[in-house]
């Protein structure tokens, strides 16, 4: 049975005509072939930055192939074609359907796609470590101390299309720009030709080593890298995690109360209201509010602070038309400009105390799985083009109130033309900030509609279930390699059993919780999550057979060496493995404390201890210089290096 995600993707490919503007068509208009058919019926909602239903690659051939929606060279085996021809898709309510010539063109195109089936080269962890080490080596000492890295390699290995990779790059750059008080921080810099690994400078962002420690602490996908290779955090994890509390609040240093935030922005809320130095608007409906809403704008040293007042009901003191001045609100949202022009956000309760999520009974976000408005990812989506312009309904609706109240409302509520000018000014500031972010082809980021906001889309995709292909890529394996290793232990079969069935998936939270154990059980890496910026990663070296080697300790006897490897969920190497590894450069690859292994000893332990013909115990060690083996008494003391297969 197809997974839910794949079923939705197939349905979207063939049913997207429902939201396409291409209903008017001619039966002979298929000059562009099958690709043009997909673009015509699917592109409006599922390509070019749009990702309805988290499906945005309808015109990306590589993605369609990777997700097995198209079988190159075999249209009859392609799910897209089968479901169209069976009459199951599009749904009955969709009138615009591909014509017979269009279906024939789609078939001919897929049948001719055999040459397009070549996947993007798979990037192994050893290659990633080499790129990171080379980039770190190019930096001066002060640059290296403040440099940190992000990676998109796992997305590329999972056959992410061009659009998805570009969206993730933009989401990373936008979020980082939205998390700094520095007025001139640069966007992340790509350090490889494929633009899959990016570097930032903490100094430019105004972040400290402690800031990065706060980011790194909850990271569940840590893995030890080779000598000289710095750590790299997955870009999609960062986007999905740092755009929400508690990490969002920690990085920006948001205070616990709106009054303290206003003070930091140079705003005296009460004084501004008392002296009418605000611009207000009140209205009955907004994108997220369940009831009435009032918004007000305060000028700040960096631009503006917009504050909303939201209500549990629309009666008594919560009826803003009956109580436009002395209303009682239940909470609100604060939107303010950072020094670089980007926007930041804070949710508060009725007393002004900071919240992580707002109550669904007051405001809701239909794009989030639980419909809760969550700071700040929900706000970023809703305000993807900046402040939303709303027409004030209060200024001209207070005729039945007393004169003092009417005058006070007109003092606080700006004239329509003046309010419109403020909206345009603040939207232009945000658009100018976005334009500082580079995009593919030398372009610059632009405001979008909420459905295409990159941070929200990347977050939703990250939170989705993982299939075998995606899970394998996150482990640095191909799907076939992971499938073969899932049977290694009962723990793997229990935890990731869903991946063993055709079309099976695993939930993101279960995957994250099991990742460290999965690394060890599948033999794909050594888990490492530093407790601070100055904690060194275990030194590892990956050989040509993709086995991971690590230095465990200096001179010790063989029984202690066996125990040391077992405690690390590793093994002492076999003699032949160790001989091959020494010949391939093991000693130079593992450099604990900057020293090569031969600084500790000239021999390494291998597994195995036997009795010889004279009933004498012996073991085997390998000489680091010559690669030759010799007998050794298990009580001798030699260096311990373990291997993960």
C-alpha positions as CSV (number, residue, x, y, z in Angstrom):
1,X,0.0,0.0,0.0
2,X,1.3,3.4,-0.9
3,X,2.3,5.7,2.0
4,X,0.0,8.7,2.7
5,X,2.6,11.2,1.5
6,X,3.2,9.3,-1.7
7,X,-0.5,8.9,-2.3
8,X,-1.0,12.6,-1.8
9,X,1.9,13.4,-4.2
10,X,0.4,11.1,-6.9
11,X,-3.0,12.6,-6.4
12,X,-1.6,16.1,-6.6
13,X,0.3,15.3,-9.9
14,X,-2.8,14.3,-11.7
15,X,-5.5,16.3,-9.9
16,X,-3.8,19.7,-9.7
17,X,-5.9,20.8,-12.6
18,X,-8.4,21.8,-9.9
19,X,-6.2,24.8,-9.0
20,X,-4.6,25.4,-12.4
21,X,-5.4,28.4,-14.4
22,X,-4.9,26.3,-17.6
23,X,-8.5,25.1,-17.9
24,X,-8.8,26.6,-21.4
25,X,-6.7,24.4,-23.7
26,X,-6.6,23.0,-27.2
27,X,-6.3,19.3,-27.7
28,X,-3.4,19.7,-30.1
29,X,-1.4,22.1,-28.0
30,X,1.3,19.8,-26.6
31,X,4.3,21.1,-28.4
32,X,6.3,21.0,-25.1
33,X,5.7,17.3,-24.7
34,X,4.9,15.5,-21.4
35,X,6.8,18.0,-19.3
36,X,4.5,20.7,-20.7
37,X,1.5,18.7,-19.7
38,X,2.7,18.5,-16.1
39,X,3.6,22.2,-16.1
40,X,0.2,23.1,-17.6
41,X,-2.0,21.1,-15.1
42,X,0.2,21.1,-12.1
43,X,2.7,24.0,-12.3
44,X,0.4,26.7,-10.9
45,X,0.1,25.1,-7.5
46,X,3.0,22.7,-7.4
47,X,6.0,24.3,-8.9
48,X,7.9,27.6,-9.2
49,X,8.0,28.1,-5.4
50,X,4.4,27.0,-4.8
51,X,4.0,23.8,-2.7
52,X,0.4,23.1,-2.1
53,X,0.1,20.0,0.1
54,X,3.9,20.1,0.6
55,X,4.3,19.0,-3.0
56,X,6.2,21.4,-5.1
57,X,8.2,19.5,-7.7
58,X,5.6,18.7,-10.4
59,X,8.0,20.2,-13.0
60,X,11.2,18.7,-11.4
61,X,12.0,15.5,-13.4
62,X,14.6,14.3,-10.9
63,X,12.3,14.6,-8.0
64,X,9.4,12.8,-9.8
65,X,11.8,10.0,-10.6
66,X,13.3,9.8,-7.1
67,X,9.8,9.6,-5.5
68,X,8.9,6.8,-8.0
69,X,6.0,8.8,-9.4
70,X,7.6,8.4,-12.9
71,X,9.5,5.2,-14.0
72,X,11.9,6.4,-16.7
73,X,11.6,4.5,-19.9
74,X,8.3,2.8,-18.8
75,X,5.2,5.0,-18.9
76,X,3.0,1.9,-18.2
77,X,4.7,1.3,-14.9
78,X,4.5,5.0,-13.9
79,X,1.8,5.6,-11.2
80,X,1.0,9.0,-12.7
81,X,0.0,7.5,-16.0
82,X,-1.8,4.4,-14.5
83,X,-4.1,6.5,-12.3
84,X,-5.0,8.9,-15.1
85,X,-5.8,6.1,-17.5
86,X,-7.8,4.1,-14.9
87,X,-10.1,7.1,-14.5
88,X,-9.3,7.4,-10.8
89,X,-7.7,10.8,-11.2
90,X,-8.5,13.7,-11.5
91,X,-11.5,13.5,-9.1
92,X,-15.0,13.7,-10.5
93,X,-15.5,17.3,-9.5
94,X,-12.5,18.4,-11.6
95,X,-13.7,19.2,-15.1
96,X,-10.4,20.1,-16.8
97,X,-8.7,16.8,-17.6
98,X,-5.7,16.0,-19.8
99,X,-6.8,15.2,-23.3
100,X,-5.9,12.0,-25.2
101,X,-3.2,13.7,-27.1
102,X,-1.8,15.2,-23.9
103,X,-1.8,11.8,-22.2
104,X,-0.1,10.3,-25.3
105,X,2.5,13.1,-25.1
106,X,3.0,12.4,-21.4
107,X,3.6,8.7,-22.1
108,X,6.0,9.3,-25.0
109,X,8.0,11.7,-22.8
110,X,8.3,9.2,-19.9
111,X,9.2,6.4,-22.3
112,X,12.1,8.5,-23.5
113,X,13.4,9.4,-20.1
114,X,15.8,6.5,-19.6
115,X,18.7,8.8,-19.9
116,X,17.3,11.1,-17.2
117,X,17.3,8.3,-14.7
118,X,20.9,8.8,-13.7
119,X,20.8,10.1,-10.1
120,X,22.8,12.9,-8.6
121,X,26.1,11.5,-7.3
122,X,25.8,10.3,-3.7
123,X,27.9,12.4,-1.4
124,X,29.5,10.2,1.4
125,X,30.3,11.5,4.9
126,X,34.0,11.2,4.2
127,X,33.6,13.7,1.3
128,X,31.6,16.0,3.5
129,X,34.3,15.9,6.2
130,X,37.0,16.6,3.5
131,X,35.1,19.7,2.3
132,X,34.6,20.9,5.9
133,X,38.3,20.3,6.8
134,X,39.5,22.1,3.7
135,X,37.3,25.1,4.3
136,X,38.3,25.3,7.9
137,X,42.0,25.1,6.9
138,X,41.6,28.2,4.7
139,X,40.5,30.4,7.5
140,X,42.7,32.5,9.7
141,X,42.8,31.6,13.4
142,X,40.3,34.3,14.4
143,X,38.0,33.4,11.5
144,X,38.1,29.7,12.4
145,X,37.2,30.5,16.0
146,X,34.0,32.2,15.0
147,X,33.1,30.0,12.0
148,X,30.2,27.6,12.0
149,X,28.7,25.4,9.3
150,X,25.4,24.1,8.0
151,X,24.8,21.3,5.5
152,X,22.2,20.3,2.9
153,X,24.0,17.2,1.8
154,X,21.4,14.8,3.2
155,X,18.7,16.6,1.2
156,X,20.6,16.2,-2.0
157,X,21.3,12.6,-1.2
158,X,17.6,12.1,-0.7
159,X,17.1,13.4,-4.3
160,X,15.7,16.8,-3.3
161,X,15.0,18.7,-6.4
162,X,16.4,22.1,-7.4
163,X,13.3,23.9,-6.1
164,X,13.5,22.2,-2.7
165,X,17.2,22.9,-2.3
166,X,16.8,26.5,-3.3
167,X,13.9,26.9,-0.9
168,X,16.0,25.5,1.9
169,X,18.9,27.8,1.1
170,X,16.6,30.8,1.2
171,X,14.9,29.7,4.4
172,X,18.3,29.3,6.1
173,X,19.4,32.7,4.9
174,X,16.1,34.4,5.9
175,X,15.9,32.8,9.3
176,X,19.5,33.7,10.2
177,X,18.8,37.3,9.1
178,X,15.7,37.3,11.3
179,X,17.8,36.2,14.3
180,X,20.4,38.9,14.5
181,X,20.5,42.4,16.0
182,X,23.5,43.1,13.7
183,X,22.6,45.7,11.0
184,X,25.0,44.3,8.4
185,X,25.3,40.6,8.8
186,X,26.1,38.7,5.6
187,X,24.1,35.8,4.3
188,X,25.6,32.3,4.8
189,X,28.5,31.6,2.4
190,X,28.6,28.4,0.3
191,X,31.9,26.6,0.6
192,X,31.5,23.9,-2.1
193,X,30.6,24.1,-5.8
194,X,27.3,22.4,-5.4
195,X,26.2,24.9,-2.7
196,X,25.4,22.1,-0.2
197,X,27.6,23.3,2.7
198,X,27.4,26.8,4.1
199,X,29.5,28.8,6.6
200,X,28.5,31.7,8.9
201,X,30.6,34.0,11.1
202,X,29.3,34.4,14.7
203,X,30.9,37.8,15.0
204,X,29.0,39.2,12.0
205,X,25.7,38.0,13.5
206,X,26.5,39.2,17.0
207,X,26.2,35.6,18.3
208,X,28.6,34.3,20.9
209,X,29.9,30.8,21.4
210,X,27.2,30.4,24.0
211,X,24.6,31.2,21.4
212,X,25.9,28.4,19.2
213,X,26.0,26.1,22.2
214,X,22.3,26.8,22.8
215,X,21.7,25.9,19.1
216,X,23.8,22.8,19.3
217,X,22.5,21.4,22.6
218,X,19.1,20.0,21.3
219,X,20.6,18.8,18.0
220,X,19.8,15.1,17.7
221,X,21.9,14.3,14.6
222,X,25.4,14.8,15.8
223,X,28.1,12.7,14.2
224,X,31.9,12.6,14.8
225,X,33.9,13.8,11.8
226,X,37.4,13.3,10.6
227,X,40.6,15.1,11.8
228,X,40.4,18.8,11.1
229,X,36.7,18.7,10.0
230,X,34.4,21.0,12.0
231,X,30.9,20.1,12.9
232,X,28.0,21.0,10.5
233,X,24.3,21.2,11.5
234,X,21.6,20.2,9.1
235,X,20.0,23.3,7.6
236,X,16.4,22.0,7.6
237,X,16.7,21.0,11.3
238,X,17.9,24.5,12.1
239,X,15.1,26.2,10.2
240,X,12.5,24.0,11.8
241,X,13.9,24.4,15.3
242,X,15.3,27.9,15.5
243,X,12.1,29.4,14.1
244,X,10.2,28.3,17.2
245,X,10.4,28.6,21.0
246,X,12.5,28.0,23.0
247,X,15.4,28.4,20.6
248,X,14.0,31.4,18.7
249,X,13.6,33.3,22.0
250,X,17.1,32.3,23.2
251,X,18.9,33.3,20.1
252,X,17.2,36.7,19.9
253,X,17.3,37.2,23.6
254,X,13.6,38.1,23.8
255,X,12.6,39.2,27.3
256,X,9.7,37.7,29.4
257,X,7.4,40.7,29.0
258,X,6.3,43.1,26.3
259,X,7.2,46.2,28.3
260,X,10.8,45.1,28.5
261,X,10.9,44.5,24.7
262,X,9.4,47.9,24.1
263,X,12.1,49.5,26.4
264,X,14.8,47.8,24.4
265,X,13.4,49.2,21.2
266,X,13.3,52.7,22.7
267,X,9.5,52.7,23.1
268,X,7.4,53.8,26.0
269,X,4.0,52.1,25.3
270,X,1.9,53.9,27.9
271,X,3.4,57.3,27.1
272,X,2.8,56.9,23.4
273,X,-0.8,55.9,23.9
274,X,-1.4,58.8,26.4
275,X,0.1,61.3,24.0
276,X,-1.6,59.7,20.9
277,X,1.8,58.9,19.3
278,X,0.4,55.7,17.9
279,X,-1.6,54.7,14.9
280,X,-4.4,52.2,15.5
281,X,-6.9,50.2,13.4
282,X,-9.7,48.0,14.6
283,X,-11.6,45.4,12.6
284,X,-13.8,42.4,12.9
285,X,-11.8,39.8,11.0
286,X,-8.2,38.9,10.3
287,X,-6.2,35.9,9.0
288,X,-5.8,34.4,12.5
289,X,-8.1,36.0,15.0
290,X,-11.2,34.3,16.0
291,X,-12.8,37.5,17.2
292,X,-12.3,41.2,16.8
293,X,-8.8,42.7,16.7
294,X,-7.1,46.0,17.3
295,X,-3.6,46.8,16.1
296,X,-1.4,49.7,16.9
297,X,1.9,51.0,15.5
298,X,4.7,52.6,17.6
299,X,7.8,54.1,15.9
300,X,11.1,52.6,17.1
301,X,14.8,53.3,16.5
302,X,14.9,50.5,13.9
303,X,11.5,51.1,12.2
304,X,8.3,50.1,13.8
305,X,6.7,48.0,16.6
306,X,3.2,46.7,15.7
307,X,1.1,45.4,18.6
308,X,-2.2,43.5,18.3
309,X,-5.0,43.1,20.8
310,X,-6.9,39.8,20.5
311,X,-10.1,38.7,22.4
312,X,-11.8,35.6,23.7
313,X,-15.2,36.9,22.6
314,X,-16.9,39.9,21.1
315,X,-19.2,40.8,23.9
316,X,-19.1,43.2,27.0
317,X,-15.6,44.7,27.4
318,X,-14.3,42.5,24.6
319,X,-16.6,44.3,22.1
320,X,-14.2,46.9,20.6
321,X,-17.1,48.8,19.0
322,X,-18.8,49.3,22.3
323,X,-15.5,49.7,24.2
324,X,-12.9,51.1,21.7
325,X,-10.8,52.6,24.4
326,X,-11.4,50.6,27.6
327,X,-11.5,47.1,26.1
328,X,-10.2,44.0,27.9
329,X,-8.0,41.9,25.7
330,X,-6.8,38.3,26.2
331,X,-3.4,38.4,24.4
332,X,-1.6,39.6,21.3
333,X,1.3,39.6,18.9
334,X,4.2,42.0,18.7
335,X,5.9,42.5,15.3
336,X,9.0,44.6,15.3
337,X,11.9,45.5,13.0
338,X,15.4,44.4,13.7
339,X,18.2,46.8,12.8
340,X,18.6,45.1,9.4
341,X,15.0,45.6,8.4
342,X,13.8,42.1,9.0
343,X,10.9,41.4,11.3
344,X,10.9,39.6,14.6
345,X,7.9,38.4,16.7
346,X,6.7,37.8,20.2
347,X,3.4,36.4,21.4
348,X,2.0,37.6,24.8
349,X,-1.0,36.9,27.0
350,X,-3.4,39.6,28.3
351,X,-0.9,40.6,31.0
352,X,1.9,41.1,28.4
353,X,3.8,37.9,29.4
354,X,5.7,36.1,26.6
355,X,4.1,32.9,25.2
356,X,5.5,30.1,23.1
357,X,2.0,29.3,21.6
358,X,-1.2,31.3,21.6
359,X,-4.5,29.6,22.7
360,X,-6.4,28.2,19.7
361,X,-9.6,29.7,21.1
362,X,-8.2,33.1,20.5
363,X,-6.1,32.8,17.3
364,X,-5.3,29.8,15.0
365,X,-2.9,28.9,12.2
366,X,-4.4,26.4,9.8
367,X,-1.0,25.6,8.3
368,X,0.3,24.2,11.6
369,X,-0.5,20.5,12.4
370,X,-2.2,21.5,15.7
371,X,-3.6,24.8,14.3
372,X,-1.8,26.7,17.1
373,X,-0.2,30.0,16.4
374,X,3.4,29.3,17.3
375,X,6.1,32.0,17.8
376,X,7.7,32.7,15.4
377,X,7.1,30.2,12.5
378,X,3.4,31.0,12.3
379,X,4.0,34.7,12.3
380,X,6.7,34.4,9.6
381,X,4.2,32.6,7.4
382,X,1.3,35.0,7.8
383,X,3.6,38.0,7.4
384,X,5.6,36.6,4.5
385,X,5.2,40.0,2.7
386,X,5.5,42.2,5.8
387,X,2.8,43.9,7.7
388,X,-0.7,43.0,6.4
389,X,-2.8,46.1,5.5
390,X,-6.2,46.1,7.2
391,X,-8.9,48.7,6.8
392,X,-9.8,50.4,10.1
393,X,-13.5,49.8,10.8
394,X,-13.6,51.7,14.2
395,X,-12.8,55.3,13.4
396,X,-16.1,55.8,11.6
397,X,-18.2,53.4,13.7
398,X,-18.3,55.2,17.0
399,X,-21.0,57.8,16.2
400,X,-23.3,56.4,18.9
401,X,-20.7,56.8,21.7
402,X,-20.1,59.9,23.9
403,X,-18.1,62.8,22.4
404,X,-15.1,62.2,24.6
405,X,-14.8,58.6,23.4
406,X,-15.3,59.6,19.8
407,X,-12.6,62.2,20.0
408,X,-10.2,59.8,21.7
409,X,-10.8,57.2,19.0
410,X,-10.0,59.7,16.3
411,X,-6.8,60.7,18.1
412,X,-5.6,57.1,18.2
413,X,-6.9,55.8,14.9
414,X,-5.1,57.3,12.0
415,X,-6.9,58.6,8.9
416,X,-7.1,56.0,6.2
417,X,-4.6,57.7,3.9
418,X,-2.1,58.1,6.8
419,X,-2.5,54.5,7.9
420,X,-2.1,53.3,4.3
421,X,1.1,55.2,4.1
422,X,2.5,53.6,7.2
423,X,1.6,50.1,5.9
424,X,3.4,50.8,2.7
425,X,6.4,52.3,4.4
426,X,6.8,49.2,6.7
427,X,6.2,46.7,3.9
428,X,8.7,48.5,1.7
429,X,11.3,48.2,4.6
430,X,10.8,44.5,4.9
431,X,10.9,44.0,1.1
432,X,14.2,45.9,0.9
433,X,15.6,43.6,3.7
434,X,14.5,40.5,1.8
435,X,16.2,41.8,-1.4
436,X,19.6,41.6,0.4
437,X,19.3,37.8,0.3
438,X,20.7,36.2,-2.9
439,X,18.8,33.5,-4.8
440,X,19.7,31.2,-7.7
441,X,20.8,32.8,-10.9
442,X,21.9,36.1,-9.3
443,X,18.5,37.1,-8.2
444,X,17.2,38.4,-4.8
445,X,14.5,37.3,-2.5
446,X,11.1,38.8,-2.9
447,X,7.9,38.9,-0.7
448,X,5.7,35.9,-1.2
449,X,2.1,34.9,-0.2
450,X,1.8,32.9,3.0
451,X,1.5,29.6,1.3
452,X,5.0,29.9,-0.2
453,X,6.9,31.3,2.7
454,X,10.2,29.3,2.7
455,X,10.7,28.9,6.5
456,X,7.2,27.6,7.0
457,X,7.5,25.2,4.0
458,X,10.9,23.8,5.1
459,X,9.6,23.3,8.6
460,X,6.5,21.4,7.4
461,X,8.6,19.2,5.1
462,X,11.1,18.5,8.0
463,X,8.3,17.5,10.3
464,X,6.8,15.1,7.8
465,X,7.2,11.3,8.0
466,X,10.4,9.8,6.5
467,X,10.4,7.1,4.0
468,X,13.2,4.6,3.4
469,X,15.0,6.9,0.9
470,X,14.9,9.9,3.1
471,X,15.9,8.1,6.3
472,X,18.8,6.4,4.5
473,X,20.1,9.8,3.2
474,X,20.0,11.2,6.8
475,X,22.3,8.3,7.8
476,X,24.6,8.8,4.9
477,X,23.4,5.6,3.2
478,X,21.6,4.7,0.1
479,X,18.1,3.2,0.4
480,X,19.4,-0.3,-0.5
481,X,22.2,0.0,2.1
482,X,19.8,0.9,4.8
483,X,17.3,-1.8,3.9
484,X,20.1,-4.4,4.2
485,X,21.1,-3.1,7.6
486,X,17.7,-2.8,9.2
487,X,17.8,-6.5,10.0
488,X,21.0,-6.3,12.1
489,X,19.4,-6.0,15.5
490,X,16.0,-6.5,17.1
491,X,16.1,-2.9,18.3
492,X,16.3,-1.6,14.7
493,X,13.5,-3.9,13.6
494,X,11.3,-2.7,16.5
495,X,12.1,1.0,16.2
496,X,12.2,1.4,12.4
497,X,10.0,-1.5,11.4
498,X,7.8,0.7,9.4
499,X,10.6,1.3,6.9
500,X,10.8,-2.4,6.1
501,X,7.4,-2.5,4.4
502,X,6.8,-1.2,0.9
503,X,6.0,2.5,1.1
504,X,6.5,2.4,4.9
505,X,7.5,5.5,6.9
506,X,8.7,6.5,10.3
507,X,7.5,9.6,12.3
508,X,10.0,12.4,12.7
509,X,10.0,12.4,16.5
510,X,10.6,8.7,16.6
511,X,13.4,9.0,14.1
512,X,15.1,11.8,16.0
513,X,14.8,9.9,19.3
514,X,16.3,6.8,17.8
515,X,19.0,8.4,15.7
516,X,22.0,8.0,18.0
517,X,21.2,4.3,18.5
518,X,20.5,3.9,14.8
519,X,23.9,5.3,13.9
520,X,25.6,2.7,16.0
521,X,23.4,-0.2,15.1
522,X,23.7,0.4,11.4
523,X,27.4,1.0,11.6
524,X,27.1,4.4,9.8
525,X,28.9,6.7,12.2
526,X,29.9,7.5,15.8
527,X,27.3,9.8,17.5
528,X,28.7,13.0,19.0
529,X,26.9,15.9,20.6
530,X,29.2,18.3,22.3
531,X,28.2,19.9,25.5
532,X,30.0,23.1,24.6
533,X,31.8,24.9,21.8
534,X,35.2,23.8,23.1
535,X,34.5,20.1,23.5
536,X,36.4,18.2,20.8
537,X,34.8,15.6,18.7
538,X,36.2,12.0,18.8
539,X,38.8,11.6,16.0
540,X,37.5,9.4,13.3
541,X,38.7,8.1,10.0
542,X,36.6,6.5,7.3
543,X,38.2,3.9,5.0
544,X,37.3,3.0,1.4
545,X,34.8,0.4,2.6
546,X,33.0,3.1,4.5
547,X,34.0,1.7,7.9
548,X,34.5,4.3,10.7
549,X,37.7,4.1,12.8
550,X,38.3,6.0,16.0
551,X,41.1,6.4,18.5
552,X,39.9,5.2,22.0
553,X,43.0,5.4,24.1
554,X,46.7,5.0,24.6
555,X,48.7,2.0,25.8
556,X,46.7,-0.7,27.5
557,X,46.4,-4.5,27.6
558,X,44.2,-6.4,25.2
559,X,41.4,-7.3,27.5
560,X,41.0,-3.6,28.4
561,X,41.1,-2.7,24.7
562,X,38.2,-5.1,24.1
563,X,36.2,-3.6,26.9
564,X,36.9,-0.1,25.7
565,X,35.6,-0.8,22.2
566,X,32.5,-2.6,23.6
567,X,31.7,0.4,25.8
568,X,31.8,2.6,22.8
569,X,29.5,0.1,20.9
570,X,32.4,-0.6,18.6
571,X,34.8,-3.5,18.0
572,X,38.5,-4.2,17.9
573,X,39.4,-4.7,14.2
574,X,40.3,-8.0,12.6
575,X,43.9,-8.4,11.6
576,X,43.3,-8.1,7.9
577,X,41.1,-5.0,8.4
578,X,43.8,-3.3,10.4
579,X,46.6,-4.1,8.0
580,X,44.5,-2.6,5.1
581,X,43.7,0.5,7.2
582,X,47.3,1.1,8.1
583,X,48.3,0.8,4.5
584,X,45.6,3.3,3.5
585,X,46.7,6.0,6.0
586,X,45.0,5.2,9.3
587,X,47.7,6.8,11.4
588,X,47.6,10.1,9.5
589,X,43.8,10.1,9.4
590,X,43.4,9.7,13.2
591,X,45.3,12.5,14.9
592,X,44.3,12.7,18.6
593,X,45.3,16.0,20.1
594,X,47.0,17.0,16.9
595,X,49.4,14.1,17.1
596,X,49.6,11.1,14.8
597,X,49.0,7.7,16.4
598,X,52.7,6.8,16.2
599,X,53.3,9.4,18.9
600,X,51.7,7.0,21.3
601,X,53.0,3.6,20.2
602,X,54.2,1.7,17.1
603,X,51.6,-1.0,17.4
604,X,47.8,-1.4,17.5
605,X,45.7,-4.2,19.0
606,X,43.6,-6.5,16.8
607,X,40.9,-8.8,18.0
608,X,41.5,-12.4,18.9
609,X,43.6,-14.2,21.6
610,X,44.5,-17.9,21.2
611,X,46.6,-20.6,22.6
612,X,49.7,-21.7,20.6
613,X,51.1,-25.2,20.4
614,X,53.0,-24.7,23.6
615,X,49.8,-23.7,25.4
616,X,50.9,-20.0,25.5
617,X,48.4,-17.2,25.2
618,X,49.1,-14.7,22.4
619,X,47.3,-12.0,20.5
620,X,48.1,-10.0,17.4
621,X,49.2,-6.4,16.9
622,X,49.9,-4.5,13.7
623,X,53.0,-2.3,13.3
624,X,52.0,1.2,12.3
625,X,55.2,1.8,10.2
626,X,55.4,-1.4,8.3
627,X,51.9,-2.7,8.4
628,X,53.2,-6.1,9.5
629,X,51.7,-8.3,12.1
630,X,53.3,-10.1,15.1
631,X,52.3,-12.1,18.1
632,X,52.0,-10.3,21.4
633,X,51.1,-11.3,24.9
634,X,47.6,-9.9,25.8
635,X,49.3,-8.4,28.9
636,X,51.4,-6.1,26.7
637,X,50.3,-2.5,26.4
638,X,49.5,-1.0,23.0
639,X,47.3,1.6,21.4
640,X,43.5,1.0,21.1
641,X,41.7,1.8,17.8
642,X,38.2,0.6,17.3
643,X,36.2,0.1,14.1
644,X,32.5,0.4,13.3
645,X,31.3,-1.8,10.5
